[in-house]
Amino acid sequence: MDDINFWIGVIATMAFAVTGVLAIADRGVDIFGVLVLGVITAIGGGTIRDIVLGTPVFWSENQIYVWLALGASVLTFAAEPFFTQPQIYRWMLYIDGFGAALFGIQGANKAWGMDFGLPVAPVILGVITAIGGGLIRDILAGKKTLIMSHELYAIPVTLGCCAYVLVLNFLPQYALEGSVACMLGIFGLRAAAIHWDLRVPKMFITKTR
C-alpha cells in the first residue's frame, strides 16, 4: 500500500504542478515565476501541514517531489499549447482531483497518527494538504483563490476528511478500507463537478440605498 501511495503521490504531484502552472498561464509569468508557482502548488499544502505538526517537512526527506514538480513545471511552460488543449487539460483536472483526494486523506491520517488536535485538526490539516498550495499560488499570482471562486473543490475534500475521521474514531479496525472509500468519495464528487461543471451556490446580497 505504501508503494501504491508513493506512485500515486508522484503522479499527483506532477499533476498539481501542471495545473498550477496552467492556472496562471494568462498572467504572462516568466520561467522563474512558473517554477516557483508550480512547486508551491505541488508541495505547498504538505509543507504547511508538516510545519503545523512540527515534523520534518516531507520533501526534505525525499526530494523527488521537488524535482518532479520542477520538471513538470518546465514541461508545461515549454509545451503550453499541448496542455491547454481542452481534452488534455480536462484529463489533468481529473488527475489533479485524484491527487487532492489522496493528499487530503494522507494529511488527515498523519495528523491523526500523531494525536494532534483530535478530532478537528486532522480534518483541517487534510484540507490544507490538499488545497494549501493552490491557495498560496493564487495569492502570489493575484488571482481569485479556490475558496472564493465557487469551484466545487474544497468541499469534497472536507467531507471526505470528516468521514475518514469518523471511521478512525469509531471503526479503527477498518482504517484502510475507510481511507480508500473516503478517497474514492472525494474523487467521485470532484469528478462529477468537473464533468457537469458543478459550482457552489453564491451568496446573493441585496444592495440597499
N, C-alpha and C positions, 0 to 999 in steps of 0.2 A: 504494500500500500504506500510505503514511503517513496518507493521508486516511481510509482504512478503519480503521486502528488508532485514529485520533483519535476517530471517531464511535463505535466500539465502546467505547473508553475512556470516552466521555461517558455512554453508556448504562450501562456497568458501574459507574461512579462513583455514579450516581443509585441503581442497584440496591443497591450496598453501603450507601449512606446509609439507604435504606428498610428493608432487612433489619436494619441496625444498630439503628435505632430500634425496630422491632418486637421485636427480641430483648430489649429492656429495657422493653417496654411494661408488663409486670406489676410493675415496680418503682415505679410511680406518679411517674415523673420529670416535672418541670415543663418548660415550653417551653425555658428556657435549657439545662437538662440535656440535653434532646432535641437541641438544636442542637450542643452540644459533642460528645456521644457520636456523633451522626450524622456529623459532619465528621471526627472521629477515625477512625471506621470506614472512611470513604471514602478518606481520604488519608494515614492514619497509617502504613501499611506502606511506601508510596513515600517518605514523609518520612524514616523510619528508614534506608531504603536509601541515599538521597542523602546523609544525614549521615555514614554509614559510608564512603561513597565519596569524601566530601569535595568534592562538587559542589553547585552551587546547587540548592536544593530545587525540584522540578519545578513546583509550583504557584506559586512566586514569579515564574516567567517566564510563566505562563499561568494567571491566577487564575480562569478559567472553571470549573475543577474545584472550587474552594472555593464559588463561588456556586451551582453546581449541587447540591453536597452540602447547602448551607444550604436551598436551595429544596425539595429532595426531603425533607429532614427536617421542614420546616414543613408540607409537604403531607401527610406521613404522620401527623404529630401531629393535623392538622385532620381527616383522613379515615381515622382508625384503623379504624373499623368496616368500611370498604371493603377495606382492605389485609389485614385479618385474616380475610376470607372464605377458606375452605380452598383454593378453586381459584386465586384471585388470589395468595395467599401462596405457593402451590406454584410458580406461574409465576415469581414473584420469586426463589425459590430457584434455579430453573434459570438465570435471568439472572445471579444472583449467582455461580453456579458457572462460567458462561462468563467472567464478569469476573475471577474468581480465576485461570482458565486463562490469560487474556490477560495479566494483570498479572504472573503468575509467570514466564512466558516473557519478557516485556519486562524484568523485573528481572534475570533471568539474562543476557539479551542485553546489557544496559547494563553490567553488571559485566565480562562477557567482553570487550566492546569497549574497556574501559579497562585490560585486562590486570590486573585486580585479583584477587589471591589465587587464580590458576588452579591446579587446576581446581575446587577445593572452594567457594570464595567465591561464584561465580555461582549455584550450587545453593542455598546458604544465603540469599543475598540475594533470589533468586527466590521462595523460600518466604516470607521476611519481607515482601516486597512484597505477596504475595497474602493473608497471614493476620495480618500485624502489627497492622493497625488493629483487627481483631476482638479480638485478644488484649488490647490496651490497653483497649478498650471494656469487656470482661468484667471486667478487673481493677478499673477505676474503678467499675463498677456492682456489684461484689461478687458476680459470677456465676462459675460453673464455666467455665473457659476452654475454647476449642475443643480444645486438646490433651488436656484432662482429661475431655472429655465423651464419648469413644469414638465421635465422629462421624467418618465417612469423608470428611474434608475436606483435611487437610494431606498425607496420604499420596499421593493422586493428584497434587497439585502437586509434591511431592518427586520422585516417579517421573518425571513429565513433564520437570522441570528437569534431572534426571540424564540422561535420554535426549537432551535438547537439547544438553547439554554434550558428550556423546559425538559427536553429529552435528557440532558446531562443531570438535571436536578432530580427528576422523578423516575427515569428509566436509564440509569447509567450503564446497565449491562447491554444496552442497545446503542451505545455511543457511536460505534462505527456505522451501523445501519442508519442511525439518525442523521449522521453527518452527510451521508450520501443522499438521503431523502431530502434533507433541507437544501443541499447544494443543487439538486435537480429542481427543487421547487423554485429557488431563486432564479435559476437559469430559465425555467419554463415561463415565469412571469416576465422576465426581461425579453425573452424571445417573442412572446406574444405582443409586448409593447413595440418591438421593432417591426414585427410583421404587420400589425394592424395600426401602427402609429398611434398607440395609446398615450394619452397625456394626463397629468394630474390636473384636476379642475382648478381653475384660477379663482382667486378671491375677487368678488365683484364689490367695488367700493363706489358708493353713491356720493357724488360731489355735492356739497351744499354751499350755497352762497351766503 
